[in-house]
Amino acid sequence: MIKIFVDAARNIQTGQSAAGAVIITNNKQRQLKSSLPDTQNNQEAEFLALIWALKTLDSTTDIIQLYSDSQILIDAIHKNYAKHYQIYVDEISTLVSLHKLFLSQWLPEKENLGAHNLALQALK
């Protein structure tokens, strides 16, 4: 099983966005961060952060457990629908279809500080 903790950060003045992810595979942790394309809002950045994190995975046969503090992202994944972000939901669906099983769970921001801090670091 691969566990992914993902988060996004956004500078509201510049529109600059960044992603952070903590990926745990076989009890080994990778901490990743990256800038993202400029976004209209933080919700869009959250979708792009997950897409980026999924694209960093080496294997496409594992079970994936996603953790995010973005309620809109988790709801969109569960419903396979997001009114303003359907293009991203479709891309996420395509990426997760490569895996045996994809589970997603919302968690409070205070429990996602690793990914959050990585996103903030990438934003600077």
N, C-alpha and C positions, 0 to 999 in steps of 0.2 A: 504494500500500500504506500502511496505517496501522499503526504499531507502538504497542502499549500495554504499558507497564510498570506493574504494579499491585501494591499491597501494602496490608495492613491493620495496625492497631495496636489494642491493647485494654488498658484499665486493669482488672486482675484484681480490684481492690477494689471498683470502682464498676460494672463491667460496661460502661462507656462504651467505644464503639468508633469508629474513624475510618478513612478511606481516603485513600490518596494514589495519584496516577497521573501518569505522564509519557506524553504522547501525541504521537507524531511523525508529521506528515503533510506530505508534500512538503518535507522537510528543515526544517520549522518545528516547534518544540517548544512544547507547552503543558504547564504544570505545574498540576495541580489537586489540591485537597484538600477533604475534606468530613467532617462528623461522620456517623455511621451510627446506626441504632437500637441500643439496648443488646443485647448478645449473650450467649449462654451460654458461648462460648469463642472462641478466636482463629480456629479453623477456620471457624466460622459467619461471622465477620467477613470472612474472605478471600473467601467466596462473595458476600457482600453488596457488598464492594468492587468485585468484577468486574462485578456487575450494575449498580452505580452508574456505573462507567467506561463500560460499553457504552451506557448511556442518555445519556451526554454527547455521543456522536458525532453529528455533523451529517448525515453521509452514510450511506446504507444499501446502497451498491452497491460499496464498496471491498473489497479483500482485507485481512483483519485478521491481524496477527501479535501474539499475546499472549505476554508474558513474565511469569512469576510465580515467586517462591521458595517457594510453597506446593505441596508435592508432592501433598497430598490434593486440592487444587483441580485441578491438571493431570491427575492420574489420573482424577478424576471426569469431567472433560471428555472425555478419551480413551475412557473406558468408557461414557459417557453414563449413569453410575450412581454414586450415593453413598448408602450405607445410611441415614445419619442426615440427609442434606441433599438428598434427591431433589427436594424442592420448588424448591430453588435451581437444581439441575442442569436441571430442566425449564424454568425461566425463562431461564436462560443459553442453552439450546438454541433457544428461541423467538427470543431477541434475535440470536443469531448466524446464524439461518436467513435473516435479512434481507440478508446479505452474500454476495458471490460465493464467497468462500472464507474459512475461519477456521482458522488454525493456532495451536497453543499449544505452548509450550516451557517447561520448568522451567529455572531458572538459580539459581546460588548466591546467598545473601542479599547477599554482598559485591558482587555485580554488579547489585543492585537497590536500591542505596542512595538513588537519587533518589526513587523512589516511597516507600521506607521512611521517609525523613526527612520527606516531605510528610505522611504518615500520622501520624507523631509530632507534627508541628506542629499538625495539626488536632485532636489529642487533648488538647492543652493548653488 
